[in-house]
């Protein structure tokens, strides 16, 4: 299995690129903030140590949640794309245990190589992050970089372990049941969600909504105005990640709303409506980061706007400045990573469908119709993702607005959520367009149209 895994990686380099990039960027992000925690334990003042610890632990903690979720989702896509191949291995004599070992070994090799590269990036990123904090006045100018091997190794080890665990779970799903069943399921690209995934989603959604209730009933009456932010600030991210875990079900159910519109746009619309339902598990790998990106950006940036309008006397204190920087860093970090995952996921999904797109071309579809069907799917995924993500953002916006006496609807910046939603939709469409251009066939002049 070890030799087969190495040969598989060598001949399937393109298929593992998405996983490699997810682990590389994830390690770089987590490691950069982990170096702040290690720096905080060095010879720094108590004030600077607290600031570094908060930035490293809080921001890095939420970043870790998003990163690990994204890595697990990307690996699940990669393994799911190979269910037919795994079924074929079993029909020629490989046992389920050997097939799972192959999947784990492939994930381990890719994760180790990517984590090593990510650690090198994090070593530079941590220094750059500390320099930004010094230039912004959040820490003293004499605070020296104290990150080292311990922080980087911990970040790399966490991402590698998550990768192997995700591969093990995905491998167990891919090898469940007889080999002939695995072949049939892989060909149909459908399946039920695991109970533990639904349970994890319900726990995250429930906890996020519970924090919103605590914000309205308890934190609103606190003497510290930032208690409400502490309890509601993360609610949109928690609910967003929980809903992202349910992405296959949400796409299958909500895409029904787009069928009447797609049905009027000819063959491309018909194909898109069919594929968003039949390939809900595969396309959910794109939908999940769209939901998280929308929920985190709309929820946190609207919270920052409410905070700025409702500060006592409109006076900005050093604490206020630090908290706003913290929130903006969270949004920037999560949005950047989620945006990269949207691009990465769409590239992986479309690359997996190269043979299908070529078959459509051979059956009479023009390259424009092939690309149009994928772009129509992207419209559906973006629409569902923005709708669900905006709903998740309300878990932060409504409780914090009520606690700060603005009510359910904020008093200002109502243009912000539509602008962010439009940005997410544009990003999704551009990702789909870029991915399909690389794999869609180029037909000669006079190619007949699909009718």
N, C-alpha and C positions, 0 to 999 in steps of 0.2 A: 504493500500500500504506500510506503514511503517513496519508492521509486516511481510508482504510478502518479502520485501526487505531484512530484517535481516535474515529471513529463507533462502532466496536465497543465500546470502553471506555465510552462514554457510555450505550449501550443495554444493556450487560451489567455494570453496576456491581456488582450483587449477586454475580455469578459471580467477580469479581476481588477481592472483599472478603477472602477467605481468604488470597490471596497478599499483599495489602496489609498485613494484620495481621501475617503472618509476617515480612515484611521490616521493618515498623515496629518490632515488638518485638525482632527479632533485632539490628537496628542499635542500638537503645537498650541492649540488654544488652552487646553487644560494645563499643560506644563508652564505656559507663560504666567498664568495666575497662581500656580503652585509655587513659583519662585518668589512671589510676593509674601506668601506665608512664611517661607524659610527666611526671607529677609527680615520679617517682623520679629523673628526670634533672636536676631543678632543685636549688636550694640546700637540701638535706636531709642529715642525717647518714648515714654509711654503713650503720648498722643500720636506720634508717627506709627508706633507699633500697632495701636488700635486701628488706625486708618488702613494700614497695610493688611492687617488681619481681616478687617471687614471686607475690603475689596477682594482679597484673595479667596476668602471663605464664602462670602455671599455670592459675589459675581461668579467666581470660579465654580461654586457649587451648582448654581443654576445652569451655567455653561456645561458642566459635567453631565447634568441630567439630559440636556438637549443633545449633547455629543454622543453619549452612550445610546440614547434612543435612535439617533440617526445611523450610527454604526450598525446596530442590531437590525434596523430596517433594511439597510443596504445589503447586508449579508443575507437576510431572508429573501430579498429579490434575486440575488445571485444564485442561491441554492434552488429557489423555486424554478428558475429558468432551466435548471438541469435535471428536473424530475424525470423526464423521459430518458435522458442519458443514464441516470442512476438506475432506473428500471431495467434498462438494457444490460447494465453490468450485472444485475441480479439474475437476469434470465440466462446468462452464460456462466453462472456458478458463484458469483460473489455473494457472501452472506450479508444480511443487514448490518451486522457489527462491522464488517470490513468496509462497507459503503460509508457508514458513519465515520469510521476512522479516516477514510480518504478525505471526507469533507472537513473534518477537524484539522488534519494535517495541512491541507491547502490554506485554510483560514489562519492557522498558526504561522505558517511561513510568510504569508502576505502581511499579517498583522505585525510580526516582528520587524520585517524590513521597513514597513511604513512607520512604525513607532520609533525606530531608530532615526529615520529621517525627520520625523516630527519633533523629536527631542532636540535635534540640532537647530531646527527652526525656533523652538521654544526658548533655547538658550539665548538667541538673539532677540526674540520677541519679549522675553522677560526684561531684558535691559532697556529696550525701547519703551516698554510700558512704564517702568520706573522713571525713566527720563521724562515721560509725559506727565507723570504725577508731580515730579519736582518742578517742571516748568509751569504747571497749573497751580502751584502753591498748595497742593494738598499735603505734601510732606516737605520737610526741611531740605535745603539744598545740599546739606552734608550727609544725607542718608546714602550709604554705599550699597551697591548691589550685593546681596548675600545669597542669591540662589545658587544651587549647585546640583551635584549628582543625585542627592536624596530626593529633591522635589521632582526632577525630571524623570528619575527612575520610577517613582511612585505613579506619576501620570502615565508613563508608558506601560507599566505593569497593569494598571487599571483598565486601559483601553484594550490591551492584548487579552486579558482575562475575559472582558466583555465580548470580544470578538469570538473567542473560542466557545464561550457559553452560548452565544447566539447561533453559532454554526452547529453546535450540538443539538440545540432545540430544533433548528430548521432541518438538520439531518435526520432526526428522529421522525419528524413529520414526513419527510420525503421517503423514508424507508418503512413506513407503517403499512401493514397489510401485505398481501401477496404481490409478487413482482408485476403480474398482469394488471392488478388494480392500480399500482403505481403508474404503469404506462398509460392506462386509461385516464387517470386523474391528471397526469401531466399533459396529455393531449387536450383535455377539456379545459384545463386551467381554471378549475373551480374547486371549491372546498369549503369546509366549515371552519369557523374561527375556533381556536382552542379556548377552553373554559378559563384558563388562567389569564389569558389576554383580556377577555371580557371582564374578569374580576379586577385585574389591575386598572383597567379603564374606569370602572365604576368607583374604585377606591380613590383614584386621582380626581375624578369629577366631583365626587362627594366631599372630599377634603377641601377642594377649592371653593365649592359652594358654602361649606360650613364656615370657612374663614370669612366669606362675605357676610354671613349672618352675624358672626362675632364682631365684625367691623361696625355694623349698624347698631347692634344691641349693647356692645361693651366699649369698643374703642372710641366711638363717637362721643362718649361722655368723659373720656380721659383728659387729664390736664395737659398731657403731652400731645400736641397736634399730630406728631408723626407715628403715634401708635396705630392710627387708622391706616397709614401707609404700610406699616410693618405687617399688618394682618391681611390687607387686601392686595398689596402690590404684586404678590406672586400668584394670585388666584387665576388670572387669565392664562398664565403659563401652565399651571397645573391642569386646568380644565382643557386647555388647548392640547396638551400632550395626551390627556385621557381620551379626548375625541379623536385624536390622530390614531390611537390604538384601534379605534373602531372604524378606521377609514374604509376598509372593504365593504362593510355593511352600509355606511353612509353613502358611498358612491353608488352602490347598487340601488339603494332606495331613492336617493335624491336625483339621480340621473334620469329617472322616469319623467321628472318635470320638464326636462329638455327635449324629450322625444317628439312632441308635436312640432316644435320649432325645427329640429333637425330633419324631421321627415319631409319638410317642405323645401329643403335645399338640395334635393336630388340624390344621386348615388353616394356622394361623399357624406352627406348627413345620415343616410341610412346605415352606412358602414360605421360611422362614429357612434350612433345610438346603439347598434348591435355590440360593438366592442366595449363600450363603457360598462355594459351590463355583464358581458361574457368574461371580460378581462378585469373585473373589479379588483381581484386580489393583486394582479400585476400593477395596474395603474394606481392602486392605493399607495404604492411606494413613492409616487410623485405627490399624491394628495396629502399625505401626512406632513411633509415639510411645509407645504403651502398653508395648511391649517395652523401649524406652530408659528410660522412667520407672520401671518395675519394677526393671530391672537396676541402675540408678544408685542408687536410693534404698535398696533392700535391701542391695546390696553395700557401699556406703560407710558407711551407718549401722551395719551389723553390724561392719564394720572398726573404727569408732570405739569401739563397745562392747568389742571384744576388746582394743583398745589400752588402754582405761581399766582393764580387769581385770588386765592383764599388765604394767603399768608396774613397774619395779624399785622395790620398797618402797612402791608406791602413791603416790609423791611426784609432784606436778604441778609441772613447771618452766615458766619462760616459753616455752621452745621447745615444750613439750607443749601449752600453752595456744594458741599461735599455730597449731600444726598442727591442733588440734581445731577451732578457728575456721575455718581454711581448709577442712577437710573438710565442716563444717556449711554453709559458704557455697556450696561446690560442690553439695551435695545440694539446698539450698534453691533455688539458681539453676536448676539443671537440672530439678528437679522442677516448679518454677513454669512454666518455659518448655514442658516436655513436657506438663504438664497443659493449658496454653493450646492447644497444638497438637492434643491429643486433642479438645477442644471445637471448635476451629476446623475440624479435618478432618471430624468427624462432621457439622457444619453444612454443609460444602461437599458431602459425599457425598449427604446426604439431600436437599439442595436440588436437586441434579442429578436426583434421582429423583421430582420432583414429578409429572411426567406419568404415570410408572408407577404411583404410588400412587393417582392419580385414576382411572386405568383399572381398578385393582383394585376401587375403590369402585363404579364404574359396572357392573362385572361381578357385583356382589352382595355384596362384602365390607363389613362394618360398619367405621366408623372405629376401633373398638376392635381389630378384627382386623388392620387395616392397621398401626396403631401396635404391636400385639403382635408382628407379624412382624419389624418393625424392631428392637424391643427384644430379641427372641430372637436376631437377628443380633448385637446388641451383647453379649449374654451369651456367644456363641461367640467373638467377637473378644476380649472381656475375658479369657475363660478361656484361650484360646491365648496371648494376650499375657502374662498373669501366669505361665503355665507356662513359656514360653520365656524370659521375663525373669528368673524365679527361677533357671532353669538357668544363665543368663549370670552372675548374681550369684555363683554358686559359684566362678567363675574368680578372684574376689577373696577370698571367705570361706575357702575350703579352704586355699590356699597360705599366707595370712596366719595362719590359725589353727594350721597345722602349724609355721610359723616361730616363732610365739609360744608353742608347746608346749601349746596347747589341743586339738590334734587336729583331725580332720575335722569333728566336730560341736562348736560353741562351748559353753562351760560355762555360759553365761547368756544372758538376753534371747531365748530361743527363741520368745517370743510376738511379737517384733518383725516378722519376715518375714510371718507370717499377717496381722498387723494392717495392714501396708503393702499387702499384696496385696488385702485387703478394701477398702482405701481406693481403690486403682486401679480395682477392679471397680465400686465405687460411682460414681466419677467418670465412667467410661465409660458406665454406664447412665443417669446423670443427663444426660450430654451427648446421648445418643441420644434420651432422652425430650424434652428441650428442643427438639432439632432437628426431631423428627417432629411435635411439636405445632404448629410454625409452618407446616408444609406439608401435613399430613394433612387431608383434607376433613372438613367437619362435616355429617353426614347428617341429614336430618329424622327425626323419630320414626317408628318402624315400618319403618326400613330393613332389608331382608332380610339374613340372615347368609349368608356363603359356606359352602357345604357340599361 
